[in-house]
């Protein structure tokens, strides 16, 4: 879980801050302007005490300067997506991690939804439903993904997955060869008898993000929240 922090000068100051309620891990491979827009929409969560750790696979001076101000921390991790999530998790300070796919927007009060889901259900991990925002095609794509999840066919790559740090570390994090991060991590957690919970308040994704199928399988069905 190696990563280089693009804003190491702030480390000493951050050690004096209280631990955040939730750490959101977000790899960004898209152009800096689109990534900036996604991070900016998450500003209300940061103002409520949520830590946002962004990572990029390659350093770019203009991108780093733009993104650093919108994230709690920016990491440069020249590796595949699973390694970026694992590196971000190593730097995260909260007891609960949320693995957020690129281009997916969390619902309002996502931090409170996660906290309530874990407290009320006594689970260690879970996921948000996903809804497409583009007309009839998006409606069908959304229905297909929800049907897959309800029939144990596996989480889609656009599902935001949240997990207690202890459970994440116990299973070794995201498998390094994972082609669908949420499905691969869910399979590890399920195999370790960790109980999942499903949050029906959906995250939002574009149609192009939804149509690609997940390649990993989940072996059990989570409780609904």
Secondary structure, 3 states (H helix, E strand, C coil): CCCEECCHHHHHHHCCCCCCCEEEEEECCCCHHHHHHHHHHCHHHHHCCEEEEEEECCCCHHHHHHHHCCCCEEEECCCCHHHHHHHHHHHCCCCEEEECCCCCECCCCHHHHHHHHHHHHCCCEEEEEEEECCHHHHHHHHHHHHHHHHCCCCCCCCCCEEEEHHHHHHCCCCCCCCCCHHHHHHHHHHHCCCCEEEEEEEEEECHHHHCCCCCCCCCCCCEEC
